Amino acid sequence: MNGIIQSFFVAKKPKCGFVFEEVYMWHDSGTISFDKWVQPGEHWENPDTKRRFHGLLNASGLLDKLIIIKARQGNIYIHIYVHILKIILLYDLIL
């Protein structure tokens, strides 16, 4: 087996990163109401769900196994890199 194929099959420890900043929690999604027969309630996209998830990762010990990534300001090139598959699929649908 040549080196390229062999390196493909060698098991490598997967790495997973986690980005979390407190300022991500500083938003208000408001309330949600579907119609006059459904009682309005807190929107499911709210800061508490993210804080609870972060707390669960921490309490379970999984947070220590993740690579903590410091948030940084993005730009158009990073956006395109991250969403390139979405852009390609959209391009194929347009043509």
Secondary structure, 3 states (H helix, E strand, C coil): CCHHHHHHHCCCCCCCEECCCHHHHCCCCCEECCCCCCCCEECCCCHHHHHHHHHHHHHHCHHHHCEECCCCCCCHHHHHHHCHHHHHHHHHHHC
